[in-house]
Amino acid sequence: MQAATSRESYKIAADRLDAYVRGAESSAVAATAEDLLSVADLLRREPRLRRALVDPARSGADRADLLAGILRGKVGGDALDLLTTLVSHRWSASSELLDGAERLGVAALLAAADKAGDLGEVEDELFRFGQVVAGQSALSNVLSDPAAPAAQRATLAGELLAGKARPVTVRLVEVALGGFGGRSFVGALTRLVELAAEQRDRQVAYVTVAAPLGAEEEQRLVARLSAIYGREVTVKQSVNPEVLGGVSVQVGSDLYDGTVLRRLNESRNALAKR
């Protein structure tokens, strides 16, 4: 979890990104996102540079000038403005600056997809790919292996997604393969789904059922959850015949488990105590 100082510094840069996005074309925002992510990769490779950019002995202007001197002419002006804003404020640790730069790049990618009208589809594509990976242990092991070259894993993911996902989705999968925010690959995909939903001002509900919900059942569930949480909810269904029946719903840290499997386990445990 980021320290309060780092969270505030990120928020300042994120607000600046929001202001930029409002007046920019989707393609320009996407190009800026690529610049931001390329600099995040640079920061990941260069720990000495990260440390210099969070050094409290340097002024914010000095840190911004240091980064600008390295990046000027190599990234677009909008990306440079956002990045110098990012480093001109205080960070509690160099790792948190890296996370902030990467998160800003992801936020820009999602904003570009939103402006293009593709964000809902991107969110679904990320979730479906996560389901495919989670359902195939061999594939999950290959894609999650940090010892395997990232470029090799990205090539495999790109082949699997070819013709099935938008370029933004493929790029976000590459970010997940890099361990977005220090997470596992599957954990990073889950977080990206949630960030895509947040960009659309929605809450994600992960629903596990023995058989797929019908359209009317899903609409009723969405309406009920939206009323509970006071905002629109997007449902992500996982089918697991082992739950036997009923529905399990997870929203953030809230779990509502009404499955037959849960009731059977409770009955079994109660009998074992007699």
Contacts in CASP RR format, 6 or more apart in sequence:
PFRMAT RR
TARGET T0000
AUTHOR 0000-0000-0000
METHOD contacts of the structure
MODEL  1
MQAATSRESYKIAADRLDAYVRGAESSAVAATAEDLLSVADLLRREPRLR
RALVDPARSGADRADLLAGILRGKVGGDALDLLTTLVSHRWSASSELLDG
AERLGVAALLAAADKAGDLGEVEDELFRFGQVVAGQSALSNVLSDPAAPA
AQRATLAGELLAGKARPVTVRLVEVALGGFGGRSFVGALTRLVELAAEQR
DRQVAYVTVAAPLGAEEEQRLVARLSAIYGREVTVKQSVNPEVLGGVSVQ
VGSDLYDGTVLRRLNESRNALAKR
2 10 0 8 1.000
2 92 0 8 1.000
2 96 0 8 1.000
2 99 0 8 1.000
3 92 0 8 1.000
3 93 0 8 1.000
3 96 0 8 1.000
5 90 0 8 1.000
5 91 0 8 1.000
5 92 0 8 1.000
6 90 0 8 1.000
6 91 0 8 1.000
6 92 0 8 1.000
6 93 0 8 1.000
6 96 0 8 1.000
6 97 0 8 1.000
6 100 0 8 1.000
8 89 0 8 1.000
9 86 0 8 1.000
9 89 0 8 1.000
9 90 0 8 1.000
9 91 0 8 1.000
10 86 0 8 1.000
10 100 0 8 1.000
10 103 0 8 1.000
10 104 0 8 1.000
12 85 0 8 1.000
12 89 0 8 1.000
13 82 0 8 1.000
13 85 0 8 1.000
13 86 0 8 1.000
13 89 0 8 1.000
13 100 0 8 1.000
13 104 0 8 1.000
14 104 0 8 1.000
14 107 0 8 1.000
16 81 0 8 1.000
16 82 0 8 1.000
16 85 0 8 1.000
17 82 0 8 1.000
17 104 0 8 1.000
17 107 0 8 1.000
17 108 0 8 1.000
17 111 0 8 1.000
18 111 0 8 1.000
20 29 0 8 1.000
20 32 0 8 1.000
20 78 0 8 1.000
20 81 0 8 1.000
20 82 0 8 1.000
21 29 0 8 1.000
21 108 0 8 1.000
21 111 0 8 1.000
21 115 0 8 1.000
24 32 0 8 1.000
24 78 0 8 1.000
24 115 0 8 1.000
25 115 0 8 1.000
26 112 0 8 1.000
26 113 0 8 1.000
26 115 0 8 1.000
26 116 0 8 1.000
27 112 0 8 1.000
28 78 0 8 1.000
29 108 0 8 1.000
29 111 0 8 1.000
29 112 0 8 1.000
29 115 0 8 1.000
30 108 0 8 1.000
30 109 0 8 1.000
30 112 0 8 1.000
30 168 0 8 1.000
31 76 0 8 1.000
32 76 0 8 1.000
32 78 0 8 1.000
32 79 0 8 1.000
32 82 0 8 1.000
32 108 0 8 1.000
33 105 0 8 1.000
33 106 0 8 1.000
33 108 0 8 1.000
33 109 0 8 1.000
33 111 0 8 1.000
33 112 0 8 1.000
34 171 0 8 1.000
35 75 0 8 1.000
35 76 0 8 1.000
35 78 0 8 1.000
35 79 0 8 1.000
35 80 0 8 1.000
36 79 0 8 1.000
36 82 0 8 1.000
36 83 0 8 1.000
36 101 0 8 1.000
36 104 0 8 1.000
36 105 0 8 1.000
36 108 0 8 1.000
37 102 0 8 1.000
37 105 0 8 1.000
37 106 0 8 1.000
37 109 0 8 1.000
37 171 0 8 1.000
37 175 0 8 1.000
38 75 0 8 1.000
39 71 0 8 1.000
39 75 0 8 1.000
39 79 0 8 1.000
39 83 0 8 1.000
39 101 0 8 1.000
40 98 0 8 1.000
40 100 0 8 1.000
40 101 0 8 1.000
40 102 0 8 1.000
40 105 0 8 1.000
42 49 0 8 1.000
43 49 0 8 1.000
43 50 0 8 1.000
43 53 0 8 1.000
43 97 0 8 1.000
43 98 0 8 1.000
43 101 0 8 1.000
44 98 0 8 1.000
47 94 0 8 1.000
49 70 0 8 1.000
50 94 0 8 1.000
50 95 0 8 1.000
50 97 0 8 1.000
50 98 0 8 1.000
51 94 0 8 1.000
52 58 0 8 1.000
52 63 0 8 1.000
52 66 0 8 1.000
53 63 0 8 1.000
53 66 0 8 1.000
53 67 0 8 1.000
53 87 0 8 1.000
53 91 0 8 1.000
53 94 0 8 1.000
53 97 0 8 1.000
54 63 0 8 1.000
54 87 0 8 1.000
54 90 0 8 1.000
54 91 0 8 1.000
54 92 0 8 1.000
54 93 0 8 1.000
54 94 0 8 1.000
54 96 0 8 1.000
54 97 0 8 1.000
55 63 0 8 1.000
56 90 0 8 1.000
58 66 0 8 1.000
60 87 0 8 1.000
60 88 0 8 1.000
60 89 0 8 1.000
61 88 0 8 1.000
63 87 0 8 1.000
63 88 0 8 1.000
64 84 0 8 1.000
64 85 0 8 1.000
64 87 0 8 1.000
64 88 0 8 1.000
66 87 0 8 1.000
67 83 0 8 1.000
67 84 0 8 1.000
67 87 0 8 1.000
68 80 0 8 1.000
68 84 0 8 1.000
71 80 0 8 1.000
71 83 0 8 1.000
72 80 0 8 1.000
75 83 0 8 1.000
82 104 0 8 1.000
83 101 0 8 1.000
86 97 0 8 1.000
86 100 0 8 1.000
86 101 0 8 1.000
86 104 0 8 1.000
87 97 0 8 1.000
91 97 0 8 1.000
99 181 0 8 1.000
99 182 0 8 1.000
102 175 0 8 1.000
102 180 0 8 1.000
102 181 0 8 1.000
103 181 0 8 1.000
106 172 0 8 1.000
106 175 0 8 1.000
106 180 0 8 1.000
106 192 0 8 1.000
106 195 0 8 1.000
107 195 0 8 1.000
107 199 0 8 1.000
109 168 0 8 1.000
109 171 0 8 1.000
109 172 0 8 1.000
109 175 0 8 1.000
110 119 0 8 1.000
110 122 0 8 1.000
110 195 0 8 1.000
110 196 0 8 1.000
110 199 0 8 1.000
111 199 0 8 1.000
112 168 0 8 1.000
113 119 0 8 1.000
113 120 0 8 1.000
113 122 0 8 1.000
113 166 0 8 1.000
113 168 0 8 1.000
113 196 0 8 1.000
114 199 0 8 1.000
114 200 0 8 1.000
118 166 0 8 1.000
118 168 0 8 1.000
119 196 0 8 1.000
119 199 0 8 1.000
119 200 0 8 1.000
120 196 0 8 1.000
120 200 0 8 1.000
121 166 0 8 1.000
121 169 0 8 1.000
122 166 0 8 1.000
122 168 0 8 1.000
122 169 0 8 1.000
122 172 0 8 1.000
122 196 0 8 1.000
123 193 0 8 1.000
123 196 0 8 1.000
123 197 0 8 1.000
123 200 0 8 1.000
123 234 0 8 1.000
125 161 0 8 1.000
125 164 0 8 1.000
125 165 0 8 1.000
125 166 0 8 1.000
125 169 0 8 1.000
126 169 0 8 1.000
126 172 0 8 1.000
126 173 0 8 1.000
126 189 0 8 1.000
126 192 0 8 1.000
126 193 0 8 1.000
126 196 0 8 1.000
127 189 0 8 1.000
127 193 0 8 1.000
127 236 0 8 1.000
129 157 0 8 1.000
129 160 0 8 1.000
129 161 0 8 1.000
129 165 0 8 1.000
129 169 0 8 1.000
129 173 0 8 1.000
129 189 0 8 1.000
130 186 0 8 1.000
130 189 0 8 1.000
130 190 0 8 1.000
131 238 0 8 1.000
132 139 0 8 1.000
132 160 0 8 1.000
133 139 0 8 1.000
133 140 0 8 1.000
133 143 0 8 1.000
133 185 0 8 1.000
133 186 0 8 1.000
133 189 0 8 1.000
134 140 0 8 1.000
134 186 0 8 1.000
140 185 0 8 1.000
140 186 0 8 1.000
142 148 0 8 1.000
142 153 0 8 1.000
142 156 0 8 1.000
143 153 0 8 1.000
143 156 0 8 1.000
143 157 0 8 1.000
143 177 0 8 1.000
143 185 0 8 1.000
144 184 0 8 1.000
144 185 0 8 1.000
144 186 0 8 1.000
145 153 0 8 1.000
150 177 0 8 1.000
150 178 0 8 1.000
153 177 0 8 1.000
154 173 0 8 1.000
154 174 0 8 1.000
154 177 0 8 1.000
157 170 0 8 1.000
157 173 0 8 1.000
157 174 0 8 1.000
157 177 0 8 1.000
158 170 0 8 1.000
158 173 0 8 1.000
161 169 0 8 1.000
161 170 0 8 1.000
161 173 0 8 1.000
165 173 0 8 1.000
172 192 0 8 1.000
173 189 0 8 1.000
175 188 0 8 1.000
175 192 0 8 1.000
176 183 0 8 1.000
176 185 0 8 1.000
176 187 0 8 1.000
176 188 0 8 1.000
176 189 0 8 1.000
176 192 0 8 1.000
177 185 0 8 1.000
177 188 0 8 1.000
178 185 0 8 1.000
178 188 0 8 1.000
179 185 0 8 1.000
179 188 0 8 1.000
180 188 0 8 1.000
180 191 0 8 1.000
180 192 0 8 1.000
181 188 0 8 1.000
181 191 0 8 1.000
182 188 0 8 1.000
183 191 0 8 1.000
193 204 0 8 1.000
193 236 0 8 1.000
194 204 0 8 1.000
197 203 0 8 1.000
197 204 0 8 1.000
197 234 0 8 1.000
200 232 0 8 1.000
200 234 0 8 1.000
201 231 0 8 1.000
201 232 0 8 1.000
202 231 0 8 1.000
202 232 0 8 1.000
202 233 0 8 1.000
202 234 0 8 1.000
203 225 0 8 1.000
203 229 0 8 1.000
203 231 0 8 1.000
203 232 0 8 1.000
203 233 0 8 1.000
203 234 0 8 1.000
203 251 0 8 1.000
203 252 0 8 1.000
204 233 0 8 1.000
204 234 0 8 1.000
204 236 0 8 1.000
204 251 0 8 1.000
204 252 0 8 1.000
205 221 0 8 1.000
205 222 0 8 1.000
205 225 0 8 1.000
205 233 0 8 1.000
205 234 0 8 1.000
205 235 0 8 1.000
205 236 0 8 1.000
205 249 0 8 1.000
205 250 0 8 1.000
205 251 0 8 1.000
206 236 0 8 1.000
206 238 0 8 1.000
206 249 0 8 1.000
206 250 0 8 1.000
206 251 0 8 1.000
207 213 0 8 1.000
207 221 0 8 1.000
207 235 0 8 1.000
207 236 0 8 1.000
207 237 0 8 1.000
207 238 0 8 1.000
207 247 0 8 1.000
207 248 0 8 1.000
207 249 0 8 1.000
207 250 0 8 1.000
208 237 0 8 1.000
208 238 0 8 1.000
208 239 0 8 1.000
208 240 0 8 1.000
208 243 0 8 1.000
208 247 0 8 1.000
208 248 0 8 1.000
208 249 0 8 1.000
208 250 0 8 1.000
208 259 0 8 1.000
209 237 0 8 1.000
209 238 0 8 1.000
209 239 0 8 1.000
209 240 0 8 1.000
209 243 0 8 1.000
209 245 0 8 1.000
209 246 0 8 1.000
209 247 0 8 1.000
209 248 0 8 1.000
210 239 0 8 1.000
210 240 0 8 1.000
210 241 0 8 1.000
210 242 0 8 1.000
210 243 0 8 1.000
210 244 0 8 1.000
210 245 0 8 1.000
210 246 0 8 1.000
210 259 0 8 1.000
210 260 0 8 1.000
211 239 0 8 1.000
211 241 0 8 1.000
211 245 0 8 1.000
212 237 0 8 1.000
212 239 0 8 1.000
213 221 0 8 1.000
213 235 0 8 1.000
213 237 0 8 1.000
213 247 0 8 1.000
218 235 0 8 1.000
218 237 0 8 1.000
221 235 0 8 1.000
221 247 0 8 1.000
221 249 0 8 1.000
222 233 0 8 1.000
222 234 0 8 1.000
222 235 0 8 1.000
225 233 0 8 1.000
225 235 0 8 1.000
225 249 0 8 1.000
225 251 0 8 1.000
226 232 0 8 1.000
226 233 0 8 1.000
229 251 0 8 1.000
233 251 0 8 1.000
242 261 0 8 1.000
243 259 0 8 1.000
243 260 0 8 1.000
243 261 0 8 1.000
243 262 0 8 1.000
244 259 0 8 1.000
244 260 0 8 1.000
244 261 0 8 1.000
244 264 0 8 1.000
245 259 0 8 1.000
245 260 0 8 1.000
245 261 0 8 1.000
246 258 0 8 1.000
246 259 0 8 1.000
246 260 0 8 1.000
247 256 0 8 1.000
247 258 0 8 1.000
247 259 0 8 1.000
248 255 0 8 1.000
248 256 0 8 1.000
248 257 0 8 1.000
248 258 0 8 1.000
248 259 0 8 1.000
248 262 0 8 1.000
249 255 0 8 1.000
249 256 0 8 1.000
249 257 0 8 1.000
250 256 0 8 1.000
END
